Amino acid sequence: MKSQIKEATIDRAIRVLLVDDQTIIGESVRRMLATETDIELHFCQDPLKALEMARAVRPTVILQDLVMPDVDGLMLVKFFRVNPLTRETPMIVLSSKEEAAVKAQAFALGANDYLVKLPDKVELIARIRYHSRAYLTLLERNEAARLLQESQRLLAQEIRRAAEYVQSLLPAKLKAPVRTDWRFVPSMHLGGDMFGHHWLDPDHLAIYLLDVSGHGVGSSLMAVSAMNVLAGQSLPNTDFRDPVAVLKGLNQIFQMEKHNEKYFTLWYGVYRRASRELVFGNAGHPATLLFTGPSEDQARRQELASHGFAIGMVPEFEYESEVVKLDAYARLLIYSDGVFEIELPQGGMWTFEEFVEHVSGLSPAGGSIIDQLLAHVRALHGSETLGDDFSMVEIHF
């Protein structure tokens, strides 16, 4: 990205454009500035050619007479100010008289300064330098702002591409014998969310969702790396039907000091189809929500929250697993903290408890639970774009 942005190149030369129909004025100003080797003087005696000469010279300050043939001096001030190339160029108007009304009119049209000609040499040079320095500083600030805007545009472009890549790796939704649904809505800065599910064998379905610390492409790349290990079952000597073995293996290879001080939370579960059991382990991840009951409309909520440190934080940590029995209408919600850590426009955050109560009151009869929740948190936040990735997986057993 850096190579695509040209560095700021502001010419620091002081260039004066003098517009005056009198040759004697031009010669007098030339003599005043003759000893100032860092100041270039360009003299325009024909006011009708002043704008054209300004485009060629790119002055840092314009000295302009107010009384000239063919063009009224105040009108020329107005022309300079509506021209994009001279709109911000400092202008010092020269007048033979000290008239308050004329001064006021000149300033109203955009003049920066007013001098009675011919001014004192020391004063003229001081004002030329003062206005030129201010103008050059303005150009540098504008260029820096342009480069920052371009950098942000390119960064946003990279993040969009990274988000598209992450989305391309997400799993196809299952239809039978287990039905899944999910949504991944990346934030403006792209978090480190990743999730997946796949059959380890005809009787065991692995389900997982992870969230890498921080934001940006770096966090996303680490999430992809961890996802590849899980999807490819590439941990040596590891039974991926055992959540404890998986968490322990990942913790060994993703220690923070080897991965730019990043870590990730992970919920990893395995559904045993024959016995309708779900065995799971949790490495610092938010509790998942299990809904069970005689029907979808009469579901009881259970939080599956075994406790353990995030992957990469504590070497050789001893993780634990739990097992729950699933009934005929069991439904599981797995998510990242981006679905409930919602900043409210009036200040404060939506609490986890409020999230749990809200999502527990949503009914599948109203359409996708995930879509209902997403619409609600966007309304709470007051914006379509959330502060963190919104990732949620729903599994119907």
C-alpha positions in Angstrom: 0.0 0.0 0.0 2.8 2.4 0.9 4.3 2.2 -2.6 1.1 3.4 -4.1 1.1 6.7 -2.3 3.4 9.5 -3.6 5.2 11.5 -0.9 4.3 15.1 -0.5 6.5 17.5 -2.7 5.7 21.1 -1.8 7.9 23.7 -3.5 9.1 26.0 -0.7 10.2 28.9 -3.1 8.6 32.3 -2.4 7.1 33.7 -5.6 5.6 37.1 -5.8 3.2 38.1 -8.7 3.0 41.9 -9.0 0.0 43.1 -11.0 0.3 46.8 -11.8 0.0 48.8 -15.0 2.7 51.2 -14.1 6.3 50.3 -15.1 7.7 52.5 -12.4 5.9 50.5 -9.7 7.3 47.2 -11.1 10.8 48.6 -11.2 10.5 49.9 -7.6 9.4 46.6 -6.2 12.1 44.8 -8.2 14.7 47.0 -6.6 13.2 46.4 -3.1 13.4 42.6 -3.6 16.7 42.5 -5.5 18.8 41.6 -2.4 16.3 38.9 -1.3 17.8 35.9 -3.2 15.1 33.5 -2.0 12.2 35.6 -3.4 11.2 35.5 -7.1 9.4 38.4 -8.5 7.1 38.2 -11.6 5.7 41.4 -13.0 2.4 41.5 -14.9 1.6 44.9 -16.4 -1.5 43.8 -18.2 -4.3 43.0 -15.7 -6.2 41.0 -18.4 -3.3 38.5 -18.4 -3.0 38.3 -14.6 -5.0 35.1 -14.2 -3.1 33.4 -17.0 0.2 34.4 -15.5 -0.8 33.3 -12.0 -1.6 29.8 -13.5 2.0 29.7 -14.9 3.8 31.2 -12.0 1.9 29.7 -9.0 2.7 32.6 -6.7 2.9 32.3 -2.9 1.6 35.9 -2.7 -0.1 38.3 -5.1 0.6 42.1 -5.0 -2.2 43.9 -6.9 -3.0 47.5 -7.6 -6.6 48.6 -7.2 -6.6 51.3 -10.0 -5.8 49.9 -13.4 -7.2 50.4 -16.9 -9.6 47.8 -18.5 -10.2 45.9 -15.3 -11.4 47.2 -11.9 -8.9 46.2 -9.2 -11.6 45.0 -6.8 -13.2 43.0 -9.6 -9.8 41.3 -10.3 -9.6 40.4 -6.6 -13.0 38.7 -7.0 -11.7 36.8 -10.1 -8.6 35.6 -8.3 -10.8 34.3 -5.4 -13.2 32.3 -7.7 -10.3 30.7 -9.6 -9.5 27.3 -8.1 -5.7 27.8 -8.5 -5.7 31.2 -6.7 -8.6 30.8 -4.4 -6.3 30.5 -1.3 -3.3 32.4 -2.5 -2.6 35.4 -0.2 -3.4 38.8 -1.8 -2.0 42.1 -0.8 -3.8 45.0 -2.5 -1.9 48.2 -3.2 -3.6 51.5 -3.2 -2.5 55.1 -3.5 -4.9 56.1 -0.7 -5.7 55.0 2.8 -9.5 54.7 2.5 -11.5 52.7 5.1 -14.4 52.0 2.7 -12.1 50.6 0.0 -10.2 48.5 2.6 -13.4 47.0 3.9 -14.6 46.2 0.3 -11.2 44.6 -0.6 -11.2 42.4 2.6 -14.9 41.5 1.9 -13.9 40.2 -1.5 -11.0 38.1 -0.1 -7.9 40.3 0.2 -5.6 39.3 3.0 -3.7 42.6 3.4 -3.7 46.2 2.3 -0.8 48.5 1.7 -0.5 52.1 0.6 2.0 52.2 -2.2 4.8 52.4 -2.2 5.3 50.8 1.1 8.5 50.7 3.1 11.0 48.1 1.8 11.4 46.4 5.2 7.6 46.3 5.8 6.9 44.9 2.3 9.5 42.1 2.6 8.2 41.2 6.0 4.6 41.0 4.8 5.6 39.0 1.7 7.4 36.4 3.9 4.7 36.3 6.5 1.9 35.6 4.0 4.0 33.2 1.9 5.0 31.1 4.9 1.4 30.8 6.0 0.4 29.8 2.4 3.1 27.2 2.1 2.1 25.8 5.5 -1.5 25.6 4.3 -0.3 23.7 1.1 1.6 21.3 3.2 -1.3 20.7 5.5 -3.6 20.2 2.5 -1.2 17.7 0.9 -0.8 15.8 4.2 -4.6 15.6 4.4 -4.8 14.4 0.8 -2.2 11.7 1.5 -3.9 10.6 4.7 -7.2 10.4 2.8 -5.6 8.3 0.0 -3.9 6.1 2.6 -7.3 5.5 4.3 -8.9 4.8 1.0 -6.2 2.2 0.2 -6.5 0.7 3.7 -10.2 0.4 3.4 -9.7 -1.3 0.0 -7.3 -3.8 1.6 -9.7 -4.4 4.4 -12.6 -5.0 2.0 -10.5 -7.5 0.1 -9.5 -9.3 3.3 -13.1 -9.4 4.4 -14.1 -10.9 1.1 -11.3 -13.5 1.5 -12.5 -14.4 5.0 -16.1 -14.7 3.7 -14.9 -17.1 1.0 -13.5 -19.5 3.6 -16.7 -19.7 5.6 -18.5 -23.1 5.4 -21.5 -24.0 3.3 -24.6 -24.2 5.4 -25.7 -27.7 6.4 -29.3 -28.9 5.8 -29.4 -32.4 7.2 -29.2 -34.3 9.5 -28.0 -31.1 11.3 -29.2 -27.7 10.0 -27.0 -24.6 10.3 -27.4 -20.9 9.6 -24.8 -18.1 10.1 -24.0 -14.5 9.4 -20.7 -12.8 9.2 -20.8 -9.0 9.0 -17.3 -7.5 9.1 -16.7 -4.2 10.9 -15.1 -1.2 9.2 -11.7 -2.2 10.6 -12.2 -6.0 10.2 -11.9 -8.0 13.4 -10.4 -11.4 13.8 -13.6 -13.5 13.7 -13.6 -16.9 12.0 -15.9 -19.9 12.3 -16.6 -23.3 10.7 -18.3 -26.7 11.0 -17.5 -29.9 9.3 -18.1 -33.7 9.7 -15.0 -35.4 11.1 -16.7 -38.7 10.3 -20.3 -39.8 9.7 -21.0 -39.7 13.5 -19.0 -36.6 14.7 -19.6 -32.9 13.7 -17.0 -30.3 14.7 -18.3 -26.8 15.4 -16.1 -23.8 16.3 -15.9 -20.1 16.4 -12.8 -18.0 17.3 -12.0 -14.3 17.8 -8.5 -13.0 17.5 -7.5 -10.0 19.6 -7.3 -6.6 17.9 -8.5 -5.4 14.6 -7.2 -5.2 11.1 -5.6 -7.4 8.5 -3.1 -8.9 11.0 -5.8 -10.2 13.3 -7.7 -11.5 10.3 -4.7 -13.4 8.9 -4.1 -15.1 12.3 -7.8 -16.1 12.3 -7.4 -17.6 8.9 -4.3 -19.5 10.1 -6.1 -21.0 13.1 -9.1 -21.8 10.8 -6.9 -23.7 8.4 -5.5 -25.8 11.3 -9.0 -26.7 12.4 -10.5 -27.3 9.0 -7.5 -29.3 7.9 -7.2 -31.2 11.2 -3.4 -30.5 10.9 -2.5 -30.7 14.6 -0.1 -33.7 14.9 -1.2 -36.6 17.2 -4.5 -34.9 18.0 -8.0 -36.5 18.0 -10.2 -33.7 16.8 -13.2 -35.4 18.4 -11.7 -34.4 21.7 -12.1 -30.6 22.5 -9.4 -30.7 25.2 -6.8 -32.1 22.8 -7.7 -29.5 20.2 -7.5 -26.6 22.6 -4.2 -27.9 24.1 -2.7 -28.4 20.6 -3.7 -24.9 19.4 -2.3 -23.4 22.6 1.1 -24.9 22.0 1.5 -23.5 18.5 -0.2 -20.1 18.8 1.7 -18.7 21.9 1.5 -14.9 21.9 5.2 -14.2 21.8 5.5 -16.0 18.5 2.5 -14.3 17.0 3.0 -10.5 17.5 1.4 -10.7 21.0 -1.9 -11.7 19.6 -4.2 -14.4 21.1 -7.7 -15.7 20.4 -10.7 -17.0 22.2 -12.2 -20.2 20.9 -15.4 -22.3 21.5 -14.9 -25.8 20.1 -17.6 -28.4 20.2 -18.2 -31.9 18.8 -21.7 -33.2 18.2 -22.0 -37.0 18.7 -24.8 -38.0 16.3 -25.4 -41.5 17.6 -25.8 -40.5 21.2 -27.1 -37.0 20.6 -24.5 -35.5 22.9 -22.5 -32.3 22.5 -19.0 -32.2 24.1 -17.3 -28.8 24.1 -14.4 -26.8 25.5 -14.1 -23.1 25.9 -10.8 -21.0 25.7 -11.9 -17.6 27.0 -14.8 -17.3 24.6 -18.3 -16.0 25.5 -20.7 -18.6 26.7 -22.8 -20.2 23.9 -26.6 -20.5 24.3 -28.3 -23.9 24.1 -32.1 -23.9 23.8 -33.8 -27.2 24.6 -37.4 -28.3 25.3 -40.5 -30.1 24.1 -40.8 -27.7 21.1 -39.2 -24.6 19.6 -41.8 -22.4 21.2 -41.2 -23.9 24.7 -37.5 -23.8 24.8 -35.4 -23.6 28.0 -32.1 -21.7 27.9 -28.8 -23.0 29.1 -25.4 -21.2 29.0 -22.5 -23.4 28.0 -19.6 -21.6 29.6 -16.7 -23.8 30.7 -13.8 -21.6 31.7 -10.3 -21.4 30.3 -7.7 -18.9 29.2 -7.6 -17.7 25.6 -5.4 -19.6 23.2 -1.8 -18.3 23.4 -2.0 -16.6 26.8 -0.8 -19.3 29.3 1.5 -22.1 28.1 0.6 -25.7 29.1 -2.8 -24.6 30.4 -5.0 -27.6 31.3 -8.3 -27.2 29.5 -11.5 -29.0 30.4 -14.5 -30.2 28.5 -18.2 -30.7 29.3 -20.9 -32.9 27.8 -24.6 -32.1 27.4 -27.5 -34.2 26.2 -29.6 -32.8 23.3 -33.3 -33.4 22.9 -35.2 -33.4 19.7 -35.6 -29.6 19.5 -32.1 -28.6 20.6 -30.8 -25.3 19.1 -27.3 -23.8 19.7 -26.2 -20.2 19.2 -22.4 -19.5 19.0 -21.2 -16.0 18.5 -18.3 -13.5 19.0 -18.4 -10.6 21.4 -19.2 -8.3 18.5 -22.9 -9.3 18.7 -23.4 -8.0 22.2 -20.7 -5.4 22.9 -22.6 -2.6 21.2 -21.8 1.0 21.9 -25.0 3.0 22.4 -25.3 6.5 20.9 -26.3 8.0 24.2 -23.2 6.4 25.8 -22.5 3.2 27.6 -22.7 -0.4 26.3 -25.4 -3.0 25.8 -24.8 -5.6 28.5 -24.3 -9.3 28.0 -27.3 -9.9 30.3 -29.5 -7.7 28.1 -28.3 -9.5 25.0 -29.1 -12.9 26.5 -32.6 -11.8 27.5 -33.3 -10.3 24.1 -32.1 -13.2 22.0 -33.9 -15.6 24.3 -37.2 -13.8 23.5 -36.7 -14.1 19.8 -38.8 -16.8 18.0 -37.9 -18.8 14.9 -41.5 -18.1 13.8 -40.4 -14.5 13.2 -37.8 -15.5 10.7 -34.0 -16.0 11.1 -33.0 -15.4 14.8 -29.7 -14.0 13.6 -31.3 -11.5 11.2 -33.7 -10.4 14.0 -30.7 -9.8 16.3 -28.6 -8.1 13.7 -31.4 -5.6 12.9 -31.8 -4.9 16.7 -28.2 -4.2 17.4 -27.9 -2.0 14.4 -30.9 0.0 15.7 -29.3 0.1 19.1 -26.0 1.3 17.7 -27.6 3.8 15.4 -25.6 2.7 12.4 -25.5 -0.1 9.9 -21.7 -0.5 10.5 -20.8 -1.9 13.9 -17.7 -1.4 15.9 -16.6 -5.1 15.8 -17.3 -8.1 13.5 -20.8 -9.6 13.9 -20.4 -13.4 13.8 -23.1 -15.8 14.8 -23.8 -19.5 14.0 -27.1 -21.2 14.7 -27.2 -25.0 14.8 -30.5 -27.0 14.8 -29.9 -30.6 16.0 
